Structure formats: C-alpha cells, structure tokens
Amino acid sequence: MMQPQKGVCAEPSLHAQYLLLNVVDDDPQILREKLSRILDIFDDYENEYFEAMVTGLIAIGAGFWEELYPDSRPAQLSAFPKMECEDRSAPDTGGDIFVQIRADRLDVCHAIANEIMELLHLHVELQEQVQGFRYLDGRDLNGFVYGAENPRGMLRRQVAVVSAEIEPVFEGGSYLHIQRYRYDLRRWKSLSDRQQEQVIGKTRQHNTDSEEQSASSHCVRARPMLPGSETPTLVKQGMPYGNVILQGLLFVSCAASGKAFENMLHNQVTGNEDGDYDRWLDFASAETGGAFFAPAIGFIRQRGC
C-alpha cells in the first residue's frame, strides 16, 4: 500500500512554512531526484527533533505536472477553479511546486525551509513564502475556532487520500488546493459580537451553532460536505499568517477528490439560487490560488532514482 506524505493528514501544529516555487530550468530528471531528497530532509529532521512533530509535503502544480511526470496524470488534476461573482473573486495565480513544512518549533521549520531552498536554488525561483502560526487555542484571526470540522482518526485518511480502487497509479496521493486570504480586520472588529456570530454562524466562545445561523453564514457555505451528508470531503491544513499591518489565512485543503474543493468554493463565492453566499468573504479577499497534487511517498521515490 502506497503511503501518503505525512503532511497530508498531519494534526495541527504550532508553526508552518509554506513555499510556492516556480521552476526555471528544463532538467526534469534532476528535479525529480531532488524532490526525493526533500523527503529525506523531512525524515532527518523528524528523527532528530522528534519532539517538534515535524511533517512535510511536496505538491506539483496542475500546469507543471506533465513537465515533471509526463507518463501519467491524476484523473481529476485540473487548473484552479477561478471564480468571480459581484465583488467576490477566487483568482488562479498558479505555481509549479508547493512545499508545506509544519512543526511545533519555528526554528525547525526555518531550518528545513533553508535546506530545501539551498537544494533547489539552481532550479526554482521563490514565488511566495508564508509563515503560518497557531493563533490562541486554534482560532482564525477573526476570533473563531478554525478547522473544527476536520475528520479525525482513520476517516481523516479516507477523506484526504486517493484510494487504490479509484486511481491505482496515484494511490496514496492527495488533491491539494491553496489560497492566501487577506483579512480586513479593522472593518471586522467594527461589528458587534452578535453581528460577528451571525456572519460566522457559530458562537465565539464555545464554537456551537449560533441561534441566528443562516444560509449565508460562513460555517454553512464553507462546510466541506456533500448535501445531506455529515461526512467531510476534505481536510483543511491552512494556518493564520501576518504581521501588524497585513493579516490573513493561508488556506490549504487535501482531498481524495479533485472536485471537493471546487464544490465548497462555489458555495462560498457564487452561493445558491437565493443569492446566499459566504458573508465572511465581505471581510476576506483571496489574493492567490493554485491547484496541485501531492503524490505518495513511493511515487516520488520511485521516479527520483
């Protein structure tokens, strides 16, 4: 059985480094070899700093997949589903390679990122680097609990990882989508607590359903579940980021299906026939977006020899 990369089903951590890279050379074999060596870097740091709970993943962009692995392609790997409706948008800004590094020590995340960039510096340019962090007791910067609907235990793998029955060649892989959101927290904080709970659809303190939850509440429109089902369709691996001027969320989702994220995004941006969209998008603007596939460990190693 092909094992997924550890970052796909990773539990929440205290810190993260996200690297978005564009490839600048035309030697795919060397790059395949070096991607395999990145897995060794993850393993080395995990063993040396076991208390830091190191996990990582490498994902290949939809537009770059054939350049790196021309023999086969994941069936549902397609371009990021960019959307626009009224003043809400979800742009596609691409990216060839996405690297996620997570640990409970910021210095370890930093060291891994530096080692990866030293390994790849002749082959890639850095499009974007985002440093994520756990905020308070696992909350988004809007003050509400983030990712509470994520599946746990064995269900986490079933939701996030491609099975051999569906795509034998890509067993153990995961469809991954990213978005970097920028928040208007000054405007958000001008709302009363009651108004904020109406927008999110949850109570701030206990994360229970708000009595005034509506079809346009964030927790309803951004719920990664099929209609009539309570089973999640994706795992959220994003984290807050920012400084005192610019703040937001680096959204990352991992799923066994390439359509799970697209369905959720449509519910948020376009909404339903009654015009109910995700009201949190009045305060959060997506500035980037990309679609990727994170192959199984064995897939990367076999092709990196």
Residue frames as qw, qx, qy, qz and C-alpha x, y, z in Angstrom:
[[0.000, 0.888, 0.461, 0.000, 0.00, 0.00, 0.00],
 [0.407, 0.465, -0.016, 0.786, 1.40, 3.37, -1.03],
 [0.374, -0.580, -0.472, 0.549, 1.85, 5.72, 1.92],
 [0.148, 0.922, 0.221, 0.282, 0.74, 9.35, 1.70],
 [0.355, 0.422, -0.328, 0.767, 3.15, 12.12, 2.58],
 [0.352, -0.368, -0.696, 0.505, 2.93, 12.85, 6.28],
 [0.016, 0.146, 0.121, -0.982, 1.84, 16.44, 5.77],
 [0.324, -0.258, -0.623, -0.664, -1.40, 15.39, 4.07],
 [0.619, -0.536, -0.541, -0.194, -3.04, 14.03, 7.22],
 [0.379, 0.151, -0.511, 0.756, -0.95, 15.96, 9.76],
 [0.336, -0.739, -0.552, 0.189, -2.55, 17.05, 13.01],
 [0.035, 0.969, 0.047, 0.238, -2.48, 20.77, 13.89],
 [0.711, -0.017, -0.222, 0.667, 0.96, 22.20, 14.71],
 [0.267, -0.773, -0.214, 0.534, 2.21, 25.43, 16.25],
 [0.011, -0.700, 0.328, 0.635, 4.14, 26.68, 13.21],
 [0.769, 0.406, 0.465, 0.164, 4.35, 26.27, 9.45],
 [0.059, -0.551, 0.405, 0.727, 6.35, 27.43, 6.46],
 [0.698, 0.537, 0.470, -0.057, 4.68, 27.39, 3.05],
 [0.210, -0.476, 0.494, 0.696, 6.85, 27.72, -0.06],
 [0.685, 0.629, 0.332, -0.158, 5.42, 28.35, -3.53],
 [0.397, -0.469, 0.547, 0.569, 8.01, 27.76, -6.24],
 [0.695, 0.669, -0.005, -0.265, 8.30, 28.23, -10.00],
 [0.820, -0.111, 0.404, 0.390, 10.70, 26.02, -11.94],
 [0.191, 0.886, -0.193, -0.376, 13.23, 27.89, -14.09],
 [0.074, -0.487, 0.794, 0.355, 15.25, 25.10, -15.74],
 [0.801, 0.258, -0.221, -0.492, 14.42, 22.27, -18.15],
 [0.334, 0.312, -0.883, 0.105, 16.02, 19.24, -16.48],
 [0.745, -0.367, -0.080, -0.551, 13.09, 17.28, -15.04],
 [0.861, -0.046, -0.484, 0.148, 15.17, 14.25, -14.06],
 [0.344, 0.224, -0.493, 0.767, 17.41, 16.30, -11.75],
 [0.393, -0.333, 0.147, -0.844, 14.32, 17.90, -10.25],
 [0.863, -0.222, -0.332, -0.310, 12.68, 14.51, -9.68],
 [0.710, 0.050, -0.544, 0.444, 15.82, 13.35, -7.87],
 [0.122, 0.245, -0.395, 0.877, 15.89, 16.43, -5.68],
 [0.621, -0.361, -0.084, -0.691, 12.22, 16.15, -4.76],
 [0.877, -0.172, -0.448, 0.029, 13.03, 12.68, -3.47],
 [0.507, 0.133, -0.471, 0.709, 15.86, 14.18, -1.42],
 [0.287, -0.429, 0.124, -0.847, 13.41, 16.65, 0.13],
 [0.844, -0.349, -0.280, -0.297, 11.58, 13.65, 1.59],
 [0.756, -0.006, -0.448, 0.477, 14.92, 12.66, 3.17],
 [0.098, 0.358, -0.276, 0.887, 15.21, 16.14, 4.66],
 [0.630, -0.441, -0.087, -0.633, 11.77, 15.78, 6.23],
 [0.909, -0.212, -0.357, 0.024, 12.73, 12.37, 7.66],
 [0.574, 0.199, -0.422, 0.673, 16.08, 13.59, 9.01],
 [0.124, -0.379, 0.248, -0.883, 14.52, 16.48, 10.91],
 [0.771, -0.365, -0.207, -0.479, 11.64, 14.35, 12.13],
 [0.875, -0.119, -0.408, 0.230, 14.11, 11.87, 13.63],
 [0.454, 0.205, -0.367, 0.786, 16.50, 14.46, 15.08],
 [0.177, -0.114, 0.295, -0.932, 13.80, 16.73, 16.52],
 [0.243, -0.308, -0.902, -0.178, 11.12, 14.17, 17.31],
 [0.091, -0.508, -0.616, 0.595, 9.58, 16.38, 19.97],
 [0.113, 0.339, -0.131, -0.925, 8.81, 19.02, 17.30],
 [0.571, 0.441, 0.662, -0.204, 6.37, 16.71, 15.45],
 [0.052, 0.483, -0.462, -0.742, 7.80, 17.57, 12.02],
 [0.631, 0.424, 0.649, 0.033, 5.68, 16.85, 8.95],
 [0.037, 0.518, -0.352, -0.779, 6.01, 17.96, 5.35],
 [0.678, 0.451, 0.580, 0.014, 4.61, 17.56, 1.89],
 [0.104, -0.322, 0.495, 0.800, 5.53, 18.33, -1.71],
 [0.545, 0.574, 0.573, -0.211, 2.80, 19.00, -4.27],
 [0.329, -0.028, 0.556, 0.762, 3.08, 19.51, -8.02],
 [0.304, 0.439, 0.108, -0.839, 1.07, 22.22, -9.80],
 [0.700, 0.465, 0.513, -0.176, -1.63, 21.33, -12.31],
 [0.503, 0.845, -0.100, -0.154, 0.15, 23.30, -15.03],
 [0.039, 0.733, -0.679, -0.027, 3.55, 21.73, -14.38],
 [0.824, -0.173, 0.508, -0.181, 2.63, 18.08, -13.86],
 [0.887, 0.449, 0.102, 0.035, 3.34, 16.91, -17.45],
 [0.303, 0.825, -0.438, 0.190, 6.75, 18.59, -17.40],
 [0.292, -0.568, 0.710, -0.298, 7.79, 16.53, -14.40],
 [0.464, -0.005, 0.877, -0.121, 5.82, 13.30, -14.78],
 [0.397, 0.322, -0.386, -0.768, 4.76, 13.03, -18.46],
 [0.165, 0.028, -0.967, -0.192, 3.81, 9.34, -18.38],
 [0.280, -0.538, -0.793, -0.061, 0.62, 9.70, -16.34],
 [0.094, -0.313, 0.122, -0.937, -1.63, 12.32, -14.77],
 [0.129, 0.258, 0.793, -0.537, -4.10, 12.21, -11.86],
 [0.128, 0.502, 0.778, 0.355, -7.59, 11.96, -13.36],
 [0.116, -0.884, -0.451, -0.039, -9.03, 14.99, -11.55],
 [0.448, -0.474, 0.030, 0.758, -5.98, 17.26, -11.57],
 [0.330, 0.714, 0.417, 0.455, -7.08, 20.41, -13.37],
 [0.219, 0.405, -0.111, 0.881, -6.43, 24.13, -13.22],
 [0.041, -0.253, -0.605, 0.753, -7.55, 26.05, -10.16],
 [0.062, 0.637, 0.727, 0.250, -11.31, 26.73, -10.48],
 [0.123, -0.074, -0.124, 0.982, -11.13, 30.52, -10.54],
 [0.047, -0.681, -0.725, -0.090, -14.46, 32.18, -9.83],
 [0.074, -0.006, -0.097, 0.993, -15.93, 35.66, -9.74],
 [0.164, -0.653, -0.708, -0.214, -19.33, 36.87, -8.61],
 [0.193, -0.956, -0.185, -0.117, -20.16, 40.51, -7.91],
 [0.026, 0.879, -0.414, 0.235, -17.29, 41.80, -5.74],
 [0.756, -0.418, 0.502, -0.041, -16.12, 38.33, -4.68],
 [0.677, 0.593, -0.417, -0.122, -13.37, 36.50, -6.53],
 [0.819, -0.374, 0.416, 0.128, -11.09, 33.49, -6.30],
 [0.417, 0.783, -0.396, -0.237, -8.13, 34.05, -8.66],
 [0.970, 0.034, 0.099, 0.218, -5.81, 31.45, -10.16],
 [0.002, 0.926, -0.370, -0.077, -2.20, 32.58, -9.64],
 [0.843, 0.384, -0.375, 0.039, -0.59, 29.21, -10.32],
 [0.390, -0.681, 0.606, -0.128, 2.68, 27.80, -9.06],
 [0.642, 0.367, -0.656, -0.152, 4.79, 24.81, -10.13],
 [0.599, -0.070, -0.739, 0.300, 5.70, 23.30, -6.76],
 [0.460, -0.696, 0.060, -0.549, 4.18, 23.80, -3.32],
 [0.538, 0.086, -0.730, 0.413, 6.00, 22.77, -0.14],
 [0.560, -0.693, -0.064, -0.450, 4.37, 22.63, 3.28],
 [0.478, 0.184, -0.688, 0.515, 6.53, 22.36, 6.41],
 [0.560, -0.659, -0.101, -0.492, 4.86, 22.01, 9.81],
 [0.599, 0.005, -0.646, 0.473, 6.30, 21.58, 13.30],
 [0.469, -0.812, -0.345, 0.038, 5.91, 22.72, 16.89],
 [0.508, -0.562, 0.094, 0.647, 9.19, 24.66, 16.64],
 [0.383, 0.902, 0.035, -0.195, 9.59, 27.72, 14.45],
 [0.137, -0.740, 0.596, 0.280, 13.36, 27.31, 14.25],
 [0.538, -0.027, 0.824, 0.177, 12.99, 23.77, 12.88],
 [0.541, 0.716, 0.438, -0.057, 10.54, 24.97, 10.19],
 [0.142, 0.934, -0.229, -0.233, 13.01, 27.71, 9.29],
 [0.346, -0.521, 0.737, 0.256, 15.94, 25.30, 9.08],
 [0.603, 0.263, 0.744, 0.118, 14.04, 22.88, 6.84],
 [0.438, 0.860, 0.232, -0.122, 12.93, 25.69, 4.51],
 [0.026, -0.855, 0.444, 0.265, 16.50, 26.94, 4.20],
 [0.462, -0.275, 0.812, 0.229, 17.82, 23.46, 3.43],
 [0.595, 0.516, 0.615, 0.029, 15.16, 22.90, 0.76],
 [0.329, 0.932, 0.017, -0.153, 15.88, 26.22, -0.93],
 [0.213, -0.699, 0.624, 0.276, 19.62, 25.50, -0.87],
 [0.567, 0.028, 0.807, 0.163, 18.92, 22.17, -2.56],
 [0.481, 0.628, 0.601, 0.113, 16.66, 23.67, -5.23],
 [0.043, -0.794, -0.025, 0.606, 18.14, 27.13, -5.75],
 [0.147, -0.308, 0.640, 0.688, 19.54, 26.33, -9.22],
 [0.051, 0.265, 0.895, 0.355, 16.19, 25.04, -10.43],
 [0.125, -0.745, -0.650, -0.078, 13.46, 27.25, -8.95],
 [0.061, 0.337, -0.148, 0.928, 12.55, 30.78, -8.01],
 [0.078, -0.370, -0.767, 0.518, 10.54, 31.60, -4.92],
 [0.102, -0.544, -0.500, -0.666, 7.12, 32.95, -5.86],
 [0.452, -0.653, 0.034, -0.606, 5.89, 33.29, -2.30],
 [0.442, -0.002, -0.792, 0.421, 6.80, 32.27, 1.25],
 [0.504, -0.593, -0.103, -0.620, 4.22, 32.38, 4.03],
 [0.208, 0.156, -0.821, 0.509, 4.90, 31.72, 7.70],
 [0.593, -0.478, -0.429, -0.486, 1.87, 30.25, 9.45],
 [0.073, 0.224, -0.730, 0.642, 1.23, 30.06, 13.17],
 [0.339, -0.509, -0.791, 0.022, -1.29, 28.65, 15.61],
 [0.110, -0.449, 0.060, -0.884, -3.40, 31.50, 16.96],
 [0.528, -0.350, 0.383, -0.672, -4.52, 31.23, 20.58],
 [0.564, -0.091, 0.790, -0.223, -6.42, 27.94, 21.07],
 [0.355, 0.157, 0.838, 0.384, -6.64, 27.04, 17.38],
 [0.286, 0.774, 0.426, -0.371, -8.61, 30.05, 16.15],
 [0.480, 0.574, 0.305, 0.589, -8.63, 32.05, 12.97],
 [0.278, 0.020, -0.175, 0.944, -7.66, 35.71, 13.26],
 [0.340, -0.461, -0.321, -0.754, -11.35, 36.62, 13.26],
 [0.328, -0.355, 0.564, -0.670, -11.53, 35.12, 16.76],
 [0.884, -0.008, 0.097, -0.457, -13.48, 31.97, 15.86],
 [0.671, -0.282, 0.679, 0.098, -12.29, 28.36, 16.05],
 [0.483, 0.591, -0.459, -0.455, -10.79, 27.16, 12.74],
 [0.431, 0.332, -0.824, -0.160, -10.89, 23.67, 11.26],
 [0.477, -0.184, 0.685, -0.519, -13.10, 22.07, 13.91],
 [0.854, 0.270, 0.116, -0.429, -14.97, 20.11, 11.22],
 [0.330, 0.555, -0.751, -0.135, -11.81, 18.29, 10.11],
 [0.934, -0.118, -0.278, -0.193, -12.23, 14.49, 10.21],
 [0.331, -0.675, 0.626, -0.205, -10.26, 12.54, 12.79],
 [0.709, -0.186, 0.677, -0.059, -8.66, 9.12, 13.02],
 [0.479, 0.066, 0.778, 0.402, -8.96, 6.76, 10.07],
 [0.365, 0.798, 0.478, -0.052, -11.66, 8.94, 8.49],
 [0.073, -0.853, 0.221, 0.468, -9.02, 11.64, 8.02],
 [0.284, -0.311, 0.764, 0.490, -7.08, 9.40, 5.64],
 [0.393, 0.453, 0.790, 0.127, -10.21, 8.23, 3.81],
 [0.205, 0.906, 0.290, -0.232, -11.19, 11.84, 3.13],
 [0.051, -0.876, 0.303, 0.371, -7.75, 13.20, 2.18],
 [0.259, -0.451, 0.787, 0.333, -6.04, 10.32, 0.37],
 [0.663, 0.343, -0.403, -0.529, -6.71, 8.74, -3.04],
 [0.782, -0.180, 0.569, -0.180, -7.53, 5.03, -2.79],
 [0.219, -0.258, 0.842, 0.421, -6.18, 2.23, -4.98],
 [0.393, 0.470, 0.790, -0.034, -9.72, 1.38, -6.08],
 [0.285, 0.879, 0.219, -0.312, -10.26, 4.83, -7.58],
 [0.438, 0.841, -0.316, 0.001, -6.82, 5.62, -9.05],
 [0.959, -0.186, -0.006, 0.212, -4.34, 2.72, -8.71],
 [0.644, 0.425, -0.113, 0.626, -1.35, 4.62, -10.09],
 [0.027, 0.578, -0.199, 0.791, -1.93, 7.53, -7.71],
 [0.726, -0.527, -0.442, -0.006, -2.86, 5.58, -4.59],
 [0.631, -0.425, -0.260, 0.595, -1.70, 7.48, -1.51],
 [0.255, 0.223, 0.137, 0.931, -1.76, 10.85, -3.26],
 [0.029, -0.679, -0.571, 0.460, -3.94, 13.85, -2.48],
 [0.236, 0.680, 0.358, 0.594, -5.56, 16.67, -4.44],
 [0.409, -0.486, -0.311, 0.707, -4.43, 19.92, -2.87],
 [0.175, 0.785, 0.308, 0.508, -5.66, 23.50, -3.28],
 [0.432, -0.335, -0.306, 0.780, -4.25, 26.66, -1.77],
 [0.067, 0.832, 0.288, 0.469, -5.49, 30.22, -1.35],
 [0.373, -0.132, -0.382, 0.835, -3.95, 33.13, 0.50],
 [0.143, -0.822, -0.501, -0.229, -6.65, 35.29, 2.03],
 [0.235, 0.184, -0.264, 0.917, -6.13, 38.84, 3.24],
 [0.247, -0.650, -0.702, 0.155, -8.41, 40.00, 6.05],
 [0.032, -0.584, -0.018, -0.811, -9.91, 43.42, 6.71],
 [0.471, -0.337, -0.725, 0.374, -9.81, 43.02, 10.48],
 [0.013, -0.088, -0.246, 0.965, -10.40, 46.69, 11.23],
 [0.499, -0.107, -0.331, -0.793, -13.76, 46.50, 9.46],
 [0.618, -0.204, -0.756, -0.066, -14.47, 43.12, 11.04],
 [0.359, -0.216, -0.636, 0.648, -13.84, 44.43, 14.54],
 [0.200, -0.083, 0.025, -0.976, -16.30, 47.26, 13.96],
 [0.615, -0.285, -0.574, -0.460, -19.10, 44.66, 14.14],
 [0.587, -0.484, 0.394, -0.516, -20.68, 43.72, 17.44],
 [0.244, -0.244, 0.935, -0.079, -20.13, 40.22, 18.85],
 [0.620, 0.366, 0.598, -0.352, -23.67, 39.31, 17.82],
 [0.574, 0.722, -0.147, -0.358, -23.12, 40.51, 14.25],
 [0.108, 0.573, -0.804, -0.120, -19.88, 38.54, 14.01],
 [0.401, -0.022, 0.895, -0.193, -21.61, 35.38, 15.22],
 [0.665, 0.554, 0.302, -0.399, -24.31, 35.91, 12.58],
 [0.434, 0.721, -0.462, -0.280, -21.65, 36.11, 9.85],
 [0.058, 0.417, -0.907, 0.028, -19.72, 33.04, 11.03],
 [0.765, -0.152, -0.429, -0.455, -22.77, 31.08, 12.20],
 [0.720, -0.157, -0.595, 0.321, -21.02, 29.92, 15.38],
 [0.451, -0.890, -0.054, -0.027, -20.67, 31.22, 18.91],
 [0.302, 0.786, -0.460, 0.281, -17.28, 32.74, 19.54],
 [0.387, -0.603, 0.608, -0.342, -16.62, 31.21, 22.95],
 [0.676, -0.143, 0.698, -0.187, -17.80, 27.62, 22.60],
 [0.125, 0.289, -0.759, -0.570, -17.94, 27.11, 18.79],
 [0.321, 0.363, 0.859, -0.165, -21.53, 25.90, 18.91],
 [0.152, 0.493, 0.614, 0.598, -24.14, 26.72, 16.27],
 [0.059, 0.076, 0.206, -0.974, -25.45, 30.25, 16.64],
 [0.312, 0.521, 0.716, -0.345, -29.20, 30.64, 17.07],
 [0.361, 0.791, 0.044, -0.491, -29.04, 33.20, 14.26],
 [0.363, -0.235, 0.754, 0.494, -27.11, 30.99, 11.85],
 [0.607, 0.597, 0.127, -0.509, -28.38, 31.43, 8.29],
 [0.875, 0.366, 0.274, 0.160, -27.82, 30.04, 4.80],
 [0.448, 0.813, -0.163, 0.333, -25.21, 32.76, 4.23],
 [0.567, -0.759, 0.321, -0.015, -23.23, 32.07, 7.40],
 [0.212, 0.683, -0.693, -0.093, -19.61, 31.09, 6.85],
 [0.365, -0.247, 0.882, -0.165, -19.91, 27.73, 8.60],
 [0.721, 0.401, 0.485, -0.290, -22.79, 26.77, 6.29],
 [0.608, 0.762, -0.124, -0.187, -21.36, 27.95, 2.97],
 [0.237, 0.688, -0.684, 0.055, -17.78, 26.77, 3.67],
 [0.753, -0.249, 0.556, -0.249, -18.84, 23.39, 5.04],
 [0.244, 0.457, -0.774, -0.364, -16.85, 20.77, 3.07],
 [0.408, 0.092, 0.880, -0.227, -19.64, 18.21, 2.99],
 [0.094, -0.196, -0.761, -0.611, -21.98, 16.82, 0.37],
 [0.491, -0.241, -0.022, -0.837, -25.66, 17.87, 0.64],
 [0.867, -0.252, -0.146, -0.404, -27.46, 15.71, 3.19],
 [0.860, 0.037, -0.409, 0.303, -24.20, 14.22, 4.49],
 [0.462, -0.875, 0.140, -0.031, -22.23, 14.82, 7.67],
 [0.858, -0.132, 0.221, 0.444, -19.03, 13.30, 6.25],
 [0.039, -0.826, 0.240, 0.508, -16.36, 15.90, 5.35],
 [0.832, 0.530, 0.131, 0.096, -14.97, 15.85, 1.81],
 [0.545, 0.615, -0.288, 0.492, -11.60, 17.46, 2.53],
 [0.675, -0.512, -0.262, 0.462, -9.05, 18.14, 5.28],
 [0.126, 0.959, -0.030, 0.252, -8.03, 21.74, 5.96],
 [0.812, -0.167, -0.137, 0.543, -4.30, 22.21, 6.60],
 [0.254, 0.712, 0.024, 0.654, -4.09, 26.01, 6.49],
 [0.512, -0.474, -0.412, 0.586, -2.97, 28.42, 9.21],
 [0.006, 0.985, 0.148, -0.093, -3.17, 32.13, 10.02],
 [0.664, 0.121, 0.037, 0.737, -0.29, 34.37, 8.94],
 [0.091, 0.893, 0.230, 0.375, 0.63, 38.02, 9.12],
 [0.413, 0.024, -0.336, 0.846, 2.16, 40.98, 10.89],
 [0.009, -0.516, -0.498, 0.697, 0.69, 44.09, 12.48],
 [0.237, 0.402, -0.224, -0.855, -0.21, 45.51, 9.05],
 [0.622, 0.206, -0.536, -0.533, -1.21, 42.60, 6.81],
 [0.371, -0.158, 0.850, -0.339, -3.01, 39.56, 8.21],
 [0.725, 0.185, -0.284, -0.600, -4.98, 36.63, 6.89],
 [0.824, -0.137, 0.530, -0.145, -5.11, 32.88, 6.31],
 [0.223, 0.416, -0.788, -0.396, -3.11, 30.57, 4.08],
 [0.842, 0.064, 0.276, -0.459, -5.84, 28.09, 3.17],
 [0.179, 0.369, -0.883, -0.227, -4.70, 24.57, 2.26],
 [0.834, -0.003, 0.273, -0.480, -7.05, 21.66, 1.56],
 [0.018, 0.313, -0.930, -0.191, -6.23, 18.00, 0.94],
 [0.752, 0.168, 0.276, -0.574, -8.81, 15.67, -0.59],
 [0.546, -0.011, 0.816, 0.189, -9.24, 12.29, -2.24],
 [0.452, 0.665, 0.566, 0.181, -11.28, 14.05, -4.94],
 [0.339, 0.056, 0.178, 0.922, -10.28, 16.95, -7.13],
 [0.162, -0.568, -0.482, -0.647, -13.85, 18.26, -7.06],
 [0.465, -0.590, -0.586, 0.305, -14.28, 18.57, -3.28],
 [0.284, -0.377, -0.110, 0.875, -12.63, 21.98, -3.04],
 [0.029, -0.152, -0.471, -0.869, -14.35, 23.30, -6.17],
 [0.344, -0.580, -0.695, -0.251, -17.77, 22.43, -4.75],
 [0.424, -0.618, -0.419, 0.513, -17.02, 24.21, -1.48],
 [0.238, -0.220, 0.129, 0.937, -15.61, 27.28, -3.24],
 [0.125, -0.368, -0.601, -0.698, -18.69, 27.54, -5.46],
 [0.399, -0.672, -0.623, 0.041, -20.90, 27.50, -2.36],
 [0.405, -0.542, -0.207, 0.707, -18.86, 30.34, -0.92],
 [0.162, -0.220, 0.282, 0.919, -18.33, 32.63, -3.91],
 [0.225, -0.191, -0.611, -0.735, -21.38, 32.04, -6.12],
 [0.366, 0.004, 0.570, -0.736, -23.75, 30.75, -3.48],
 [0.300, 0.324, 0.897, -0.028, -27.19, 29.28, -4.04],
 [0.117, 0.525, 0.627, 0.564, -30.19, 30.25, -6.16],
 [0.261, -0.870, -0.417, 0.030, -31.42, 32.57, -3.42],
 [0.255, 0.829, -0.171, 0.468, -28.22, 34.60, -3.51],
 [0.698, -0.698, 0.158, -0.027, -26.82, 33.24, -0.26],
 [0.660, 0.522, -0.411, 0.350, -23.03, 33.48, -0.45],
 [0.704, -0.302, -0.407, 0.498, -20.41, 33.26, 2.29],
 [0.102, -0.969, -0.130, -0.184, -20.72, 36.57, 4.14],
 [0.665, -0.585, 0.173, 0.431, -17.24, 36.16, 5.61],
 [0.615, 0.267, 0.360, 0.649, -15.98, 36.98, 2.10],
 [0.031, 0.942, 0.194, 0.272, -17.11, 40.55, 2.73],
 [0.410, -0.872, 0.268, 0.007, -14.11, 40.73, 5.08],
 [0.643, -0.353, 0.607, 0.307, -11.70, 38.21, 3.49],
 [0.576, 0.723, -0.191, -0.330, -10.24, 38.63, 0.00],
 [0.896, -0.027, 0.350, 0.271, -8.50, 35.78, -1.83],
 [0.094, 0.865, -0.333, -0.364, -5.30, 37.13, -3.40],
 [0.132, 0.455, -0.840, -0.267, -3.80, 33.86, -4.67],
 [0.870, 0.045, 0.316, -0.375, -4.98, 30.41, -5.70],
 [0.264, 0.512, -0.779, -0.246, -3.44, 27.22, -7.01],
 [0.949, -0.027, 0.068, -0.306, -4.26, 23.56, -7.73],
 [0.084, 0.601, -0.794, 0.039, -1.75, 20.79, -7.01],
 [0.945, -0.119, -0.252, -0.173, -1.35, 17.06, -6.46],
 [0.288, -0.676, 0.646, -0.205, 0.74, 15.64, -3.62],
 [0.768, 0.199, -0.585, -0.169, 1.92, 12.20, -4.79],
 [0.900, -0.434, -0.032, -0.014, 2.50, 9.29, -2.44],
 [0.395, -0.749, 0.500, 0.181, 5.98, 8.89, -0.93],
 [0.715, -0.037, 0.647, 0.261, 6.64, 5.81, -3.07],
 [0.562, 0.758, 0.306, 0.126, 5.61, 7.61, -6.26],
 [0.052, 0.968, -0.245, -0.007, 8.18, 10.37, -5.67],
 [0.508, -0.581, 0.619, 0.146, 10.95, 7.99, -4.62],
 [0.777, 0.207, 0.567, 0.179, 10.47, 5.53, -7.50],
 [0.530, 0.778, 0.224, 0.253, 10.69, 8.31, -10.08],
 [0.105, -0.961, 0.253, -0.041, 13.54, 10.07, -8.31],
 [0.842, -0.299, 0.365, 0.262, 16.04, 7.25, -8.68]]
